[in-house]
Amino acid sequence: MPQPVKPQYLRLQKTRPVPGFLIKILCLFVLIYALPIIGEAQEVSDYDEISVFFNVQRVGGFDIPAIIHDETVYLPITEIFSILKIKNVPSAQFDSVTGFFLNQQAAYLIDKQNNQIIFQGKVHQLKSENMIKTEDNLYLRSDFFGQVFGLDCNFNFRSLSVMLTSKLELPVIREMRQVQMRANISRLKGEIKTDTTIGRKYPAFHFGMADWSVISSQQVNGHKDTRFNLALGTVIAGGEANANLIFNNNQPFREKQQQYLWRFVNNDFSYMRQLMAGKIAAQATSSLYAPVVGVQVTNNPTTFRRSFGSYTLSDRTEPGWTVELYVNNVIVDYTKADASGFFTFQVPLVYGNSAVMLKFYGPWGEERSKEQNISIPFNFLPVGELQYTASAGIVEDSMSSRFSRANVNYGLAGRVTVGAGTEYLSSVKSGSFMPFVNTSVRLAS
């Protein structure tokens, strides 16, 4: 017979209720951890990250990101300094920015962790809300740019624009001025391109100017003195003729005391640029105590000799830096150093003392300079140039001595100029002919 099935019974376990004080503790922990998150979300929601128009005086405008809170703008440090060409290096976590301001001695540190700005050894303590750190930037309240660095930022909330003004010469403004100055190098050097050249005329005769003066002093029953001076300037046969006549009533009129000279000049004719007749400058080696009346011819121009040549200047600086060349405080040329810092110039050499200066400019406003003096005596000639002077005439002495002189100078090399010549004076008994040589040598560089 089948066995009877026993009834199954459900075993119920009675659970105890959670005590009320545990529920209160749990709620308290939830509030403690939830309130900062809610507060932080509330704080972040009060700041709006937007784009503003950043205008720099005398430079232009740029669109940059910014954070606005209660009509107060926070500007990105790296973007602002990069626009102004100020050296800035942000940290990997964007919690600090380091660099220097205008020159390498003015170092700065903007530190978000310690809420401070260290600039030129001075510590500016800030509040935590004065700087805002994001994932890819560090923002500083706009008024601190002016208080610390002298960069006054005026924010217009209606137009969402920031106007930056400063009394300092910012690197970006200095760079613009240098670019403009380099573009006008030809004008600064005095190089003028003419479209029309009017040639000189050589009239047969043209009366120019006459200056005269009469000075007379009379003493009662005493000495009487009257002096008359007359200076004439004319053009005769295409050359300038000048005469200076002097008369004194107490002395006889002597031709020896008068000055007169006719000079024909054509600097474009390299073989004979000057021809003179009259009272000439003999430049004699002999001792002459009376003027010489005669003729002189030379290929020396009437203009002042300026250019001696050029030499190659090579040096090294930082890679990518811009180098400017100044000669006597006038910019002559500029170049950019290559990847190894090497640069070269063709420096023009002029007669006399010249101050050659090199100015180096880095990408963040760094500036250095180097200066040296170059002296070129006027008795040196450019390489390959020949200069001669020949004179002949009569010395107005008691013997009417015959005089002649000829000399030639040649630029043999950049460091050597050689010359030779001979002189004749009939009144010298020991030897009328006097040959001579002269040499100018520059030993040092």
Salt bridges, closest charged atoms under 4 A:
ASP70 OD2 - HIS69 NE2 3.10
ASP143 OD2 - ARG141 NH2 2.76
GLU169 OE2 - ARG177 NH2 2.78
GLU191 OE2 - LYS189 NZ 3.24
ASP225 OD2 - ARG227 NE 3.48
GLU240 OE2 - ARG263 NH2 3.03
GLU255 OE2 - LYS279 NZ 3.83
ASP315 OD2 - LYS370 NZ 2.46
GLU318 OE2 - ARG368 NH1 3.69
GLU324 OE2 - ARG182 NE 2.74
GLU367 OE1 - ARG174 NH1 3.04
GLU385 OE2 - ARG305 NH1 2.49
GLU396 OE1 - LYS279 NZ 3.58
GLU423 OE1 - ARG405 NH1 2.82
